[in-house]
């Protein structure tokens, strides 16, 4: 009989291989049991997790994360797709971005840590942070994010974003699906020019790529995440 859950430690976090035939409530109990058995090993670890073996809805993924967080001292930072090459790049860059602290600026304290917002923002929602911000979800076109430090989105970024809100041009904005029409870094503003062409056959469903925006000599640069260096 196939095990309910197999826990594997990988470079980019923990991978849970899940039984595809078990009812989800039973599977959830088995996951909690497995993590409780391993809690002494992981202690107060902060990890990213990925899933395999069965298809999960976003709600089911969130239930698993909540169950682990509620029943153990393990802190789940984010959920990753189990793509070894892509996710390893994202993991390394995201870790560096979260740990990257903006330079001190007038009338503002230096951000010494990062805030984590888990879940997608709602339409029209405004999210503000006095430190670097990691969003584990999507930012829709009508949502707004304002951060004194960096803004990192593990999801689709389409809304308005301001990083370095107190004037810090060394802050960055990054997303695994980077597609904002307008954003600011410090005092530098970027507005994407919409090219309207009724003869264009470019697919509107093309998945946005993982990119990062930064400022150099007063100019905003947007590059693929894997090409960015610190």
LOVEXPA-789525 format. One line per 10 residues: number of its first residue (from 1); for each residue x, y, z of N, C-alpha, C. Coordinates in pm, 1 decimal. Example, Ala and Ser with C-alpha at 12.3 -4.5 7.8 and 13.67 -1.06 7.14 Angstrom:
// LOVEXPA-789525
1> 1319.0 -569.0 780.0 1230.0 -450.0 780.0 1320.0 -330.0 780.0; 1285.0 -225.0 708.0 1367.0 -106.0 714.0 1290.0 3.0 787.0
// end
This chain:
// LOVEXPA-789525
1> 84.2 -119.8 0.0 0.0 0.0 0.0 88.1 125.2 0.0; 56.8 220.1 -86.4 136.2 342.1 -96.6 120.2 425.7 29.8; 233.3 482.3 75.4 230.0 566.0 194.8 144.4 689.6 171.9; 88.6 742.2 280.3 3.4 860.6 269.6 85.4 982.3 226.9; 202.2 999.2 287.8 287.2 1112.9 255.0 433.3 1074.9 274.0; 514.9 1112.8 177.6 659.3 1091.9 186.3 724.0 1228.9 190.6; 802.8 1252.8 294.4 865.7 1381.6 315.1 1011.4 1375.8 271.0; 1046.7 1462.0 175.9 1183.6 1464.9 125.4 1242.4 1603.8 144.8; 1366.9 1607.1 190.0 1437.4 1733.5 204.8 1516.6 1758.9 76.7; 1492.2 1874.7 14.8 1559.7 1909.2 -108.7 1628.3 2043.9 -93.4
11> 1707.0 2082.1 -194.8 1782.6 2206.9 -187.9 1692.1 2327.9 -171.1; 1575.0 2323.5 -236.5 1486.9 2439.2 -230.8 1377.8 2426.0 -126.5; 1394.5 2333.1 -28.3 1296.5 2320.8 78.7 1254.5 2177.1 101.8; 1130.2 2159.0 141.7 1074.2 2027.0 166.9 974.1 1991.6 58.3; 984.1 1867.8 9.7 889.4 1820.7 -91.1 801.6 1711.8 -31.5; 670.6 1727.9 -45.5 574.6 1630.8 5.8 516.0 1552.9 -111.2; 547.4 1423.1 -117.4 486.4 1337.6 -218.0 360.3 1277.7 -155.5; 245.1 1310.3 -210.7 117.5 1277.8 -148.6 45.7 1163.5 -219.3; -19.3 1078.6 -139.2 -98.4 967.9 -192.2 -213.9 1024.1 -274.9; -229.2 980.8 -400.0 -332.7 1038.6 -487.2 -474.1 986.1 -461.1
21> -485.9 877.7 -387.4 -617.7 815.0 -371.4 -683.6 836.4 -235.5; -608.0 879.4 -135.8 -665.2 901.1 -3.3 -761.6 1019.3 -3.0; -871.2 1012.1 71.1 -958.0 1129.6 88.3 -877.4 1241.9 151.0; -902.8 1364.3 110.0 -819.7 1475.9 156.2 -818.3 1491.5 307.5; -931.4 1480.0 379.2 -927.0 1492.4 526.0 -832.5 1391.0 590.7; -834.4 1266.5 538.2 -743.8 1163.3 590.3 -599.5 1198.7 559.5; -576.6 1246.2 437.9 -441.3 1286.0 397.4 -390.0 1398.8 485.9; -476.5 1494.7 517.9 -437.0 1607.4 601.1 -392.7 1559.5 739.6; -464.8 1463.3 795.6 -428.5 1406.9 925.7 -292.9 1338.2 919.5; -268.8 1265.9 810.8 -142.0 1195.5 794.6 -24.7 1292.8 778.0
31> -50.2 1405.3 710.3 55.1 1505.8 693.0 94.1 1564.8 828.1; -7.0 1599.6 908.5 20.2 1654.0 1041.2 98.1 1553.2 1124.8; 56.9 1427.1 1117.6 124.8 1320.9 1191.4 270.5 1310.2 1149.9; 294.4 1314.0 1019.8 431.3 1303.4 967.3 517.4 1419.6 1016.4; 463.3 1539.9 1014.1 540.8 1655.8 1056.9 564.4 1655.8 1207.4; 467.5 1607.8 1284.4 487.3 1597.9 1427.9 599.6 1499.8 1460.7; 605.5 1390.6 1385.6 711.2 1292.0 1406.1 848.8 1350.7 1374.0; 851.4 1446.5 1280.7 978.7 1503.9 1236.5 1009.1 1637.4 1303.0; 923.1 1682.3 1394.3 935.9 1816.3 1450.1 1067.2 1837.5 1524.0; 1112.2 1737.2 1597.3 1238.2 1751.1 1671.2 1357.2 1770.7 1578.6
41> 1345.5 1715.8 1458.9 1452.5 1730.1 1361.5 1452.2 1871.5 1302.8; 1332.1 1919.4 1267.4 1322.3 2051.4 1204.1 1319.6 2165.2 1305.5; 1272.6 2136.2 1428.4 1263.8 2235.3 1535.9 1187.2 2358.4 1486.9; 1250.4 2476.8 1495.0 1182.4 2601.2 1456.1 1220.2 2642.7 1313.4; 1236.8 2544.9 1227.3 1283.3 2572.9 1090.8 1183.9 2657.8 1012.7; 1239.3 2740.9 925.4 1158.3 2818.5 831.0 1188.5 2762.4 692.3; 1087.9 2705.2 628.3 1112.7 2633.9 503.1 1007.4 2666.9 398.9; 1043.3 2639.1 274.2 946.7 2640.6 164.1 908.2 2495.4 137.1; 786.6 2473.8 88.7 743.9 2337.6 59.6 688.9 2328.9 -82.1; 695.0 2208.8 -137.2 634.5 2181.4 -267.4 558.3 2050.3 -256.5
51> 464.8 2029.9 -348.1 380.3 1911.6 -344.6 392.2 1831.4 -473.9; 372.7 1700.3 -461.6 373.3 1613.2 -577.6 288.6 1490.5 -550.0; 258.3 1416.4 -654.9 183.6 1293.0 -637.7 34.8 1305.2 -663.6; -20.3 1427.3 -642.8 -162.2 1448.4 -667.1 -187.2 1597.7 -689.9; -295.5 1626.3 -759.8 -333.2 1764.4 -785.5 -401.2 1822.3 -662.0; -360.9 1943.3 -624.9 -420.2 2011.8 -510.8 -475.6 2146.7 -553.8; -589.6 2182.8 -498.2 -641.7 2316.7 -522.3 -567.8 2414.6 -432.7; -581.6 2543.3 -460.7 -516.2 2644.8 -377.1 -567.4 2636.3 -233.8; -697.2 2608.6 -219.1 -755.5 2596.4 -85.3 -696.1 2478.1 -9.6; -676.2 2366.0 -78.9 -617.3 2248.6 -14.4 -472.4 2275.3 25.4
61> -398.2 2343.7 -59.3 -260.4 2378.5 -25.1 -256.6 2465.7 99.9; -347.7 2563.7 106.1 -351.6 2651.9 222.6 -391.2 2576.0 349.1; -480.7 2478.5 335.8 -520.6 2397.8 450.9 -402.3 2317.2 504.5; -320.7 2265.9 413.5 -202.8 2189.7 454.9 -105.2 2279.8 529.7; -79.7 2398.4 474.6 12.3 2492.6 538.4 -39.9 2532.6 676.4; -170.2 2561.8 685.6 -229.3 2601.2 814.0 -219.5 2487.6 916.8; -242.4 2363.9 870.0 -236.9 2248.9 960.9 -96.2 2228.1 1014.7; 3.9 2242.7 928.9 143.2 2227.3 972.2 180.7 2337.3 1070.5; 144.1 2461.9 1037.0 179.5 2577.0 1121.6 110.0 2570.8 1256.7; -14.0 2519.8 1258.7 -92.4 2516.6 1382.1 -50.3 2404.3 1476.5
71> 6.2 2298.3 1420.8 36.2 2180.5 1501.4 184.3 2157.8 1527.3; 269.7 2240.0 1467.4 413.3 2225.0 1489.0 477.1 2362.5 1502.5; 606.5 2364.0 1530.9 680.8 2490.1 1539.0 748.6 2522.8 1406.7; 718.7 2446.8 1304.1 776.7 2469.9 1171.9 702.5 2584.2 1104.4; 776.8 2677.3 1045.9 716.9 2790.8 976.5 730.9 2772.6 826.2; 618.1 2767.8 757.1 618.9 2754.2 611.7 625.8 2892.5 549.0; 733.5 2921.4 477.3 751.9 3052.5 416.7 672.9 3067.8 287.4; 670.3 2962.8 206.7 599.5 2972.1 79.7 581.7 2834.4 18.5; 496.4 2827.6 -83.2 471.0 2704.4 -156.6 532.4 2719.4 -295.0; 612.0 2622.6 -335.5 678.9 2627.3 -464.9 628.0 2517.7 -557.3
81> 630.1 2546.9 -686.7 604.4 2441.8 -784.8 724.9 2349.6 -787.8; 701.8 2220.3 -805.8 812.4 2125.6 -799.5 882.4 2115.7 -933.9; 951.1 2222.4 -969.9 1033.0 2228.5 -1090.4 1173.6 2259.5 -1043.4; 1258.6 2160.5 -1041.1 1389.1 2171.3 -975.9 1473.2 2287.4 -1027.7; 1476.8 2307.0 -1159.5 1561.6 2410.8 -1215.9 1503.6 2549.0 -1190.1; 1378.2 2569.2 -1229.0 1315.3 2699.8 -1213.7 1305.9 2741.6 -1068.8; 1260.5 2651.9 -983.5 1238.8 2688.2 -844.4 1368.7 2709.2 -767.9; 1476.2 2642.2 -810.4 1604.4 2665.4 -742.8 1653.1 2807.4 -771.0; 1634.4 2853.3 -894.6 1671.5 2990.6 -927.6 1588.2 3087.7 -845.9; 1457.0 3064.1 -842.6 1366.9 3151.7 -767.7 1400.7 3149.3 -619.7
91> 1431.4 3030.5 -568.1 1462.5 3017.9 -424.9 1583.9 3102.3 -388.6; 1689.5 3089.5 -469.7 1812.1 3161.9 -440.5 1791.5 3312.0 -448.7; 1722.6 3355.2 -553.4 1701.6 3498.4 -570.8 1608.1 3554.5 -464.9; 1502.3 3480.2 -433.7 1406.8 3526.6 -333.7 1472.8 3537.0 -197.3; 1553.8 3437.7 -161.9 1623.9 3439.5 -32.9 1713.1 3561.9 -23.2; 1784.4 3590.3 -132.1 1873.1 3705.9 -131.4 1794.1 3836.1 -123.2; 1680.4 3840.2 -192.1 1598.3 3961.0 -190.3 1539.3 3986.7 -53.1; 1491.1 3882.4 11.3 1431.2 3897.5 143.3 1534.1 3944.6 244.3; 1657.0 3896.6 230.3 1762.0 3932.4 324.1 1826.9 4066.0 290.7; 1802.3 4114.0 167.8 1860.9 4241.1 126.3 1790.6 4355.5 198.4
101> 1864.8 4433.3 274.6 1805.5 4541.7 351.6 1835.9 4674.8 283.3; 1737.2 4762.6 273.1 1761.8 4892.5 211.7 1852.0 4979.1 298.6; 1919.5 5074.4 235.3 2006.0 5166.2 309.6 1920.3 5257.4 396.4; 1975.4 5306.3 507.2 1899.9 5399.3 592.0 1862.1 5524.7 514.2; 1742.1 5576.8 537.3 1696.3 5697.5 469.2 1644.6 5794.4 575.2; 1640.3 5923.3 543.9 1593.4 6022.5 641.0 1451.7 5991.6 687.9; 1423.5 6025.5 812.6 1293.6 6009.7 878.5 1238.9 5868.1 869.7; 1323.7 5770.1 849.1 1277.5 5631.2 845.5 1383.0 5541.0 905.3; 1341.8 5444.8 981.2 1434.3 5347.5 1037.5 1470.1 5243.2 933.0; 1588.2 5190.1 943.0 1631.2 5086.1 851.1 1549.4 4959.4 874.8
111> 1500.3 4902.4 766.7 1421.2 4780.4 780.8 1511.0 4665.9 823.2; 1482.4 4603.4 935.9 1567.9 4498.2 988.4 1511.4 4359.7 962.4; 1392.2 4353.6 904.9 1331.1 4224.4 878.8 1233.6 4238.4 764.6; 1165.3 4130.4 733.0 1069.3 4131.0 623.9 932.9 4084.5 673.1; 829.2 4146.8 620.9 693.9 4103.2 649.6 651.6 4002.1 544.1; 572.7 3902.8 585.6 523.9 3801.4 492.3 372.5 3807.9 487.4; 318.5 3825.6 367.8 173.6 3826.1 348.1 139.3 3702.5 264.9; 65.6 3612.4 324.4 33.8 3487.7 255.9 -107.2 3494.8 196.7; -116.2 3471.5 67.6 -244.6 3476.9 -0.7 -246.7 3589.3 -102.7; -341.0 3582.8 -194.3 -355.0 3685.3 -297.6 -431.8 3806.2 -244.3
121> -393.8 3923.6 -292.3 -464.8 4044.8 -253.5 -600.0 4049.8 -325.9; -694.9 4118.9 -265.3 -826.9 4134.3 -325.9 -829.5 4258.1 -414.5; -925.7 4264.8 -504.6 -940.5 4381.8 -590.8 -958.3 4506.9 -505.5; -881.1 4608.9 -535.6 -892.0 4734.5 -464.3 -819.9 4738.9 -331.3; -760.0 4627.7 -288.5 -692.2 4623.7 -158.3 -562.0 4703.2 -161.5; -531.7 4771.9 -52.0 -405.6 4844.8 -36.2 -326.5 4779.2 76.7; -206.5 4733.6 47.3 -121.1 4667.3 144.9 3.8 4752.0 165.8; 28.8 4792.3 291.6 144.6 4875.4 323.0 234.5 4805.5 424.4; 365.3 4830.5 414.8 460.4 4769.7 506.3 574.3 4867.3 534.8; 619.8 4869.5 659.6 732.1 4954.9 698.0 864.9 4881.4 684.7
131> 861.6 4762.8 627.1 982.6 4684.4 602.1 966.8 4611.4 469.8; 1067.7 4537.2 428.1 1057.9 4461.5 303.9 939.1 4365.7 312.2; 877.6 4339.4 197.9 751.8 4264.8 196.1 758.4 4147.6 98.5; 724.2 4028.3 149.1 714.7 3908.0 67.0 568.0 3868.7 58.8; 513.1 3867.5 -62.3 373.1 3832.3 -84.1 366.5 3695.5 -150.9; 303.2 3600.1 -83.6 291.9 3464.9 -137.8 153.7 3449.8 -201.0; 136.7 3513.3 -315.5 9.0 3511.8 -384.6 11.8 3614.9 -495.8; -103.0 3642.9 -555.5 -111.6 3735.9 -667.6 -148.6 3876.8 -622.4; -109.8 3973.6 -702.9 -149.1 4113.3 -682.4 -228.4 4155.3 -805.6; -362.0 4163.4 -796.5 -445.3 4194.5 -913.0 -426.9 4338.5 -960.1
141> -471.7 4370.3 -1080.8 -449.4 4503.2 -1138.6 -499.7 4619.7 -1054.3; -606.9 4600.2 -975.9 -663.6 4711.3 -899.2 -607.9 4720.5 -756.9; -516.7 4632.2 -719.9 -458.4 4633.8 -586.0 -332.9 4721.4 -584.3; -296.8 4767.9 -464.3 -180.2 4855.0 -447.6 -93.0 4803.7 -334.1; 38.5 4801.3 -358.0 135.0 4758.3 -257.2 235.8 4869.9 -234.8; 256.8 4907.7 -108.9 351.7 5012.9 -74.4 443.9 4960.2 34.7; 574.2 4964.8 9.6 670.9 4911.9 105.6 789.3 5006.0 119.5; 838.2 5020.6 242.3 958.3 5100.4 265.2 1080.5 5029.8 207.1; 1077.4 4895.9 203.2 1189.4 4817.9 150.6 1158.0 4754.6 16.4; 1201.8 4629.7 1.0 1180.4 4555.1 -122.7 1039.1 4497.6 -127.9
151> 993.8 4465.2 -247.3 866.7 4395.1 -266.6 894.1 4271.7 -352.0; 867.1 4154.1 -297.3 885.8 4028.8 -369.1 752.4 3956.6 -373.8; 708.5 3919.8 -492.8 578.8 3855.1 -510.5 599.6 3714.7 -566.7; 559.7 3613.4 -489.9 564.1 3476.4 -539.3 428.8 3446.0 -602.0; 408.4 3502.3 -719.1 281.1 3490.3 -788.2 276.2 3591.7 -900.9; 155.9 3625.5 -946.2 136.2 3717.9 -1057.4 124.1 3860.7 -1005.4; 212.7 3947.7 -1049.8 212.2 4088.3 -1010.2 158.9 4173.2 -1124.6; 39.8 4232.0 -1103.2 -20.3 4318.9 -1203.5 -59.1 4455.4 -1147.7; -72.6 4466.4 -1016.5 -118.3 4590.2 -955.6 -10.5 4696.8 -945.8; -46.2 4807.8 -880.3 47.0 4917.8 -860.7 137.0 4886.8 -740.4
161> 266.0 4910.9 -756.3 362.1 4879.3 -650.1 457.4 4996.0 -630.3; 486.3 5025.6 -504.3 590.9 5121.6 -472.5 685.2 5059.6 -371.2; 809.8 5042.8 -409.2 914.3 4995.3 -318.8 1002.4 5114.3 -281.2; 1068.8 5105.9 -166.2 1150.1 5218.8 -122.6 1065.9 5342.9 -104.6; 951.9 5328.1 -37.6 851.9 5434.6 -30.6 900.8 5561.0 38.9; 1008.6 5551.0 116.8 1064.8 5668.6 183.4 1179.3 5730.5 103.2; 1188.0 5690.7 -24.1 1288.5 5749.7 -111.8 1411.4 5665.6 -135.3; 1406.2 5537.7 -97.8 1522.6 5449.8 -111.8 1528.5 5387.5 -251.1; 1620.7 5437.4 -334.0 1634.9 5388.6 -471.6 1706.4 5255.0 -479.8; 1758.9 5203.4 -367.5 1829.3 5074.7 -371.5 1732.7 4957.1 -355.2
171> 1606.9 4984.9 -328.6 1508.1 4877.7 -315.1 1478.4 4816.4 -452.6; 1418.1 4698.9 -450.7 1385.9 4630.1 -576.0 1243.4 4576.2 -570.6; 1190.5 4546.0 -688.2 1060.0 4481.5 -701.9 1080.2 4357.1 -787.1; 1034.5 4241.4 -738.4 1051.7 4117.0 -813.2 925.9 4033.4 -803.2; 903.8 3951.9 -904.6 787.5 3862.9 -904.1 816.0 3742.6 -991.9; 757.9 3628.5 -953.7 774.3 3509.5 -1036.7 693.1 3520.7 -1165.5; 591.9 3611.8 -1165.8 518.6 3647.0 -1287.3 504.3 3799.2 -1285.8; 595.2 3864.6 -1353.1 609.6 4010.6 -1344.6 531.9 4076.7 -1458.0; 423.2 4148.3 -1423.0 341.0 4207.6 -1528.6 268.3 4335.0 -1483.2; 334.6 4424.2 -1407.4 266.9 4547.9 -1365.3 268.1 4653.2 -1475.7
181> 162.4 4733.9 -1482.1 158.5 4843.0 -1578.6 232.6 4965.9 -1526.7; 234.2 4977.9 -1393.9 295.9 5096.5 -1333.3 353.8 5060.6 -1197.5; 475.5 5111.5 -1168.8 533.4 5091.5 -1037.4 636.6 5200.2 -1009.4; 674.5 5211.8 -882.5 773.9 5310.6 -841.4 879.3 5244.8 -753.7; 1002.8 5287.5 -769.7 1111.7 5249.9 -680.5 1174.6 5379.4 -632.1; 1158.2 5407.9 -503.6 1201.5 5537.0 -453.2 1121.0 5646.5 -520.6; 1189.5 5738.6 -584.4 1122.3 5847.6 -655.3 1113.0 5821.1 -805.5; 1154.2 5701.9 -847.4 1156.9 5668.9 -989.9 1030.2 5594.3 -1029.2; 962.2 5644.3 -1129.9 834.5 5587.6 -1172.3 846.0 5520.2 -1308.5; 783.6 5404.3 -1320.9 780.8 5332.1 -1448.2 636.7 5319.2 -1494.6
191> 609.1 5355.9 -1616.8 476.4 5341.4 -1676.2 491.7 5268.6 -1809.1; 432.7 5150.2 -1818.7 446.0 5072.7 -1941.4 362.5 5134.5 -2052.7; 422.2 5145.4 -2169.3 350.5 5197.3 -2284.9 272.3 5084.1 -2350.1; 141.8 5103.6 -2361.2 57.2 5002.2 -2423.3 57.3 5022.2 -2574.5; 102.1 4920.8 -2644.7 103.9 4926.8 -2791.0 -20.7 4859.6 -2846.0; -107.1 4941.6 -2903.9 -231.8 4889.1 -2957.4 -215.0 4860.5 -3107.1; -237.3 4738.7 -3145.1 -224.2 4699.1 -3284.5 -329.2 4594.2 -3315.2; -428.8 4632.7 -3392.1 -539.0 4539.8 -3417.9 -497.6 4422.2 -3504.2; -377.6 4430.4 -3560.9 -329.9 4318.9 -3642.9 -233.2 4229.8 -3566.0; -212.6 4261.0 -3439.4 -120.4 4182.7 -3358.9 -183.3 4050.2 -3319.4
201> -104.4 3943.0 -3330.8 -151.4 3809.3 -3294.4 -83.1 3760.5 -3167.2; -24.8 3852.0 -3092.1 40.6 3814.0 -2967.9 -62.3 3760.3 -2869.8; -33.2 3645.5 -2813.1 -128.2 3581.7 -2722.5 -141.9 3660.3 -2593.6; -267.7 3690.3 -2556.8 -294.2 3760.2 -2431.7 -278.2 3667.3 -2311.9; -273.4 3538.2 -2338.4 -263.7 3440.4 -2230.7 -121.2 3396.7 -2201.3; -24.2 3464.2 -2263.2 114.3 3428.8 -2240.1 150.2 3451.4 -2094.0; 211.6 3353.9 -2032.4 245.6 3362.8 -1890.7 361.5 3459.6 -1870.4; 343.8 3562.1 -1784.7 453.0 3656.3 -1756.7 572.2 3583.7 -1695.2; 691.5 3633.5 -1723.1 812.7 3569.5 -1675.2 853.8 3622.2 -1537.7; 945.2 3549.3 -1473.9 1001.9 3593.7 -1347.2 1102.9 3704.9 -1376.8
211> 1076.7 3824.5 -1322.1 1164.0 3938.3 -1349.2 1185.4 4020.8 -1223.1; 1283.8 4107.9 -1230.0 1314.6 4196.8 -1119.2 1341.9 4336.6 -1172.5; 1293.6 4436.0 -1100.8 1314.9 4575.5 -1138.6 1403.5 4643.1 -1033.7; 1501.0 4718.1 -1080.4 1591.9 4790.3 -990.9 1628.6 4922.8 -1055.8; 1692.5 5008.3 -979.1 1730.8 5141.3 -1027.7 1882.2 5153.3 -1031.6; 1932.9 5205.5 -1141.1 2075.9 5231.5 -1155.1 2094.3 5365.9 -1224.2; 2161.2 5457.5 -1157.2 2186.1 5591.6 -1209.2 2055.7 5659.8 -1251.5; 1952.9 5641.5 -1169.4 1825.6 5708.0 -1193.9 1739.8 5645.5 -1302.0; 1781.5 5528.8 -1352.5 1705.4 5461.3 -1458.1 1656.5 5326.7 -1407.6; 1529.2 5295.5 -1431.4 1473.2 5166.9 -1390.0 1508.1 5060.4 -1493.3
221> 1561.2 4949.8 -1445.2 1595.5 4837.4 -1531.8 1512.0 4716.1 -1491.9; 1456.8 4647.5 -1591.0 1378.9 4525.8 -1566.8 1447.5 4411.3 -1640.3; 1490.0 4309.1 -1564.8 1563.0 4197.3 -1625.8 1506.7 4066.0 -1574.0; 1526.5 3957.0 -1649.2 1486.4 3824.5 -1597.7 1553.0 3798.4 -1463.7; 1481.9 3733.9 -1373.2 1530.9 3713.4 -1237.4 1665.2 3641.2 -1234.4; 1683.5 3542.8 -1323.5 1807.6 3464.3 -1319.8 1929.0 3544.2 -1365.8; 1906.6 3659.4 -1431.7 2017.1 3739.6 -1480.0 2059.7 3847.2 -1380.3; 1980.6 3864.4 -1274.4 2010.7 3969.9 -1178.7 2121.2 3925.0 -1083.2; 2213.2 4012.9 -1055.8 2321.1 3983.1 -961.5 2324.1 4090.1 -853.7; 2367.1 4049.7 -733.1 2367.7 4140.8 -620.2 2508.5 4198.0 -597.7
// end
